[in-house]
Amino acid sequence: MDIKQWGTPYPEWLIELQLYWEGRINSSAVTSVFDVTRQTASKWIKAYQARTGLAIEYHAQSKAFLAPDFCDTFFISGSIDEYLDWCQLGLFPRRGHGDDAPVSDIFRITLPKRFVAPHIMRPLLAAIRQHTAVDGSYLSMSSSSAQERIIYPHTFVKAANRWHVRAYCEHAQQFRDFVLSRFESVDYDGTPANFTAKEDVAWNTHVDIILQPDPRLTPQQKAIIEHDYGMQSGQLVIATTGALVKYTLDDLQIKTKMLEANPQAQQLVCVNYADIKHWLYD
């Protein structure tokens, strides 16, 4: 029987999720989530290995089960969103059985996802956790070929329907955002970071974006927009950081350099442009 026909038991999903993206898993990762003994956790990991036939080996020095790169997945989707949603929010997949079956009269548009490979994520994850460097080959829109970059990553960021890694770049000598899907390769370097999240001024600077309905709208139209966003006194204050100002405005489709000819297309405008323009880098 194809293992994909067995459904998605949560323990096997979590085991595969960590093995696929991190290349390793230890018993404590399972015991802490499912409140089982170490013996049970190890038994589950070995059962997963037997079912999938993957070359998973226990490494005594690391006290973890190690796995090679996957050719296929069995219980996970392989989407980077799935893994990072688990890391940030602890989200399990929806089983879709019995009373928990998906509601048929709800629909949402699913945008295409950028592809990110495990061999890109594994060294980045290790570098973030250990505050060290990676050596990456990165494709930039401003360059005709991939360029080698030594970067010191500190945080993954989801914006504009794609994942970035925030990192200090030795070449640019400043903190920048790198789109994960644009790395051709990433190798763990291990050099200790002198520039961490604490030194990232843009990341640590609190910025408020103040929005209000486009003043060209009629009073009735403004009232509708205010109701849409639950505005107080006709304004909406969004708390963010300097590094995320442009992404926030882009996601809200708010232009700062020009207004749409049709105010109903613009709807929202930023009223504290002077306070935030330093962070727009355009």
Solvent accessible surface area in square Angstrom, and as a share of the most:
residue,aa,sasa,rsa
1,M,179,0.80
2,D,75,0.39
3,I,12,0.06
4,K,107,0.45
5,Q,131,0.58
6,W,95,0.33
7,G,32,0.31
8,T,44,0.26
9,P,37,0.24
10,Y,57,0.22
11,P,28,0.18
12,E,15,0.07
13,W,2,0.01
14,L,0,0.00
15,I,0,0.00
16,E,0,0.00
17,L,0,0.00
18,Q,27,0.12
19,L,0,0.00
20,Y,21,0.08
21,W,0,0.00
22,E,34,0.15
23,G,8,0.08
24,R,94,0.34
25,I,3,0.01
26,N,52,0.27
27,S,11,0.07
28,S,48,0.31
29,A,21,0.17
30,V,0,0.00
31,T,27,0.16
32,S,92,0.60
33,V,56,0.32
34,F,48,0.20
35,D,134,0.69
36,V,41,0.24
37,T,81,0.47
38,R,147,0.54
39,Q,134,0.60
40,T,41,0.24
41,A,0,0.00
42,S,29,0.19
43,K,138,0.58
44,W,73,0.26
45,I,1,0.00
46,K,117,0.49
47,A,42,0.32
48,Y,0,0.00
49,Q,57,0.25
50,A,86,0.66
51,R,115,0.42
52,T,19,0.11
53,G,65,0.63
54,L,31,0.16
55,A,70,0.54
56,I,6,0.03
57,E,125,0.56
58,Y,122,0.46
59,H,75,0.33
60,A,77,0.60
61,Q,164,0.73
62,S,38,0.24
63,K,147,0.62
64,A,0,0.00
65,F,13,0.06
66,L,61,0.30
67,A,12,0.09
68,P,65,0.41
69,D,83,0.43
70,F,26,0.11
71,C,141,0.84
72,D,74,0.38
73,T,20,0.12
74,F,42,0.18
75,F,12,0.05
76,I,14,0.07
77,S,84,0.54
78,G,16,0.16
79,S,22,0.14
80,I,7,0.04
81,D,22,0.11
82,E,33,0.15
83,Y,1,0.00
84,L,11,0.05
85,D,46,0.24
86,W,36,0.13
87,C,66,0.40
88,Q,137,0.61
89,L,109,0.54
90,G,36,0.34
91,L,91,0.45
92,F,72,0.30
93,P,37,0.24
94,R,159,0.58
95,R,115,0.42
96,G,26,0.25
97,H,120,0.53
98,G,67,0.64
99,D,155,0.80
100,D,86,0.45
101,A,47,0.37
102,P,93,0.58
103,V,86,0.50
104,S,116,0.75
105,D,123,0.64
106,I,120,0.61
107,F,182,0.76
108,R,194,0.71
109,I,139,0.71
110,T,106,0.61
111,L,101,0.50
112,P,114,0.72
113,K,113,0.48
114,R,100,0.37
115,F,151,0.63
116,V,7,0.04
117,A,12,0.10
118,P,15,0.10
119,H,90,0.40
120,I,6,0.03
121,M,0,0.00
122,R,45,0.17
123,P,17,0.11
124,L,0,0.00
125,L,12,0.06
126,A,29,0.22
127,A,0,0.00
128,I,33,0.17
129,R,132,0.48
130,Q,107,0.48
131,H,116,0.52
132,T,13,0.08
133,A,0,0.00
134,V,0,0.00
135,D,45,0.24
136,G,1,0.01
137,S,11,0.07
138,Y,17,0.06
139,L,75,0.37
140,S,29,0.19
141,M,167,0.75
142,S,109,0.70
143,S,32,0.21
144,S,124,0.80
145,S,66,0.43
146,A,31,0.24
147,Q,73,0.33
148,E,119,0.54
149,R,24,0.09
150,I,49,0.25
151,I,0,0.00
152,Y,18,0.07
153,P,6,0.04
154,H,26,0.12
155,T,39,0.23
156,F,35,0.14
157,V,13,0.07
158,K,88,0.37
159,A,7,0.05
160,A,43,0.34
161,N,60,0.31
162,R,52,0.19
163,W,27,0.10
164,H,2,0.01
165,V,0,0.00
166,R,17,0.06
167,A,0,0.00
168,Y,21,0.08
169,C,0,0.00
170,E,79,0.36
171,H,132,0.59
172,A,27,0.21
173,Q,140,0.62
174,Q,84,0.37
175,F,32,0.13
176,R,98,0.36
177,D,38,0.20
178,F,5,0.02
179,V,7,0.04
180,L,2,0.01
181,S,37,0.24
182,R,58,0.21
183,F,13,0.05
184,E,96,0.43
185,S,46,0.30
186,V,8,0.05
187,D,90,0.47
188,Y,96,0.36
189,D,63,0.33
190,G,27,0.25
191,T,65,0.38
192,P,97,0.61
193,A,21,0.17
194,N,126,0.65
195,F,83,0.35
196,T,34,0.20
197,A,33,0.26
198,K,179,0.76
199,E,80,0.36
200,D,2,0.01
201,V,109,0.63
202,A,20,0.16
203,W,53,0.19
204,N,88,0.45
205,T,44,0.25
206,H,121,0.54
207,V,11,0.07
208,D,54,0.28
209,I,0,0.00
210,I,44,0.22
211,L,0,0.00
212,Q,50,0.22
213,P,6,0.04
214,D,0,0.00
215,P,80,0.50
216,R,102,0.37
217,L,10,0.05
218,T,70,0.41
219,P,113,0.71
220,Q,135,0.60
221,Q,52,0.23
222,K,61,0.26
223,A,55,0.43
224,I,91,0.46
225,I,11,0.06
226,E,57,0.25
227,H,154,0.69
228,D,94,0.48
229,Y,84,0.32
230,G,48,0.46
231,M,21,0.09
232,Q,141,0.63
233,S,123,0.79
234,G,20,0.19
235,Q,66,0.30
236,L,39,0.19
237,V,86,0.49
238,I,41,0.21
239,A,71,0.55
240,T,19,0.11
241,T,34,0.20
242,G,2,0.02
243,A,6,0.05
244,L,43,0.22
245,V,0,0.00
246,K,52,0.22
247,Y,26,0.10
248,T,28,0.17
249,L,4,0.02
250,D,67,0.35
251,D,85,0.44
252,L,57,0.28
253,Q,149,0.66
254,I,9,0.04
255,K,83,0.35
256,T,41,0.24
257,K,149,0.63
258,M,116,0.52
259,L,86,0.43
260,E,55,0.25
261,A,103,0.80
262,N,81,0.41
263,P,31,0.19
264,Q,101,0.45
265,A,66,0.51
266,Q,9,0.04
267,Q,74,0.33
268,L,5,0.03
269,V,18,0.10
270,C,22,0.13
271,V,61,0.35
272,N,15,0.08
273,Y,85,0.32
274,A,78,0.60
275,D,99,0.51
276,I,0,0.00
277,K,112,0.47
278,H,140,0.62
279,W,42,0.15
280,L,6,0.03
281,Y,141,0.54
282,D,104,0.54
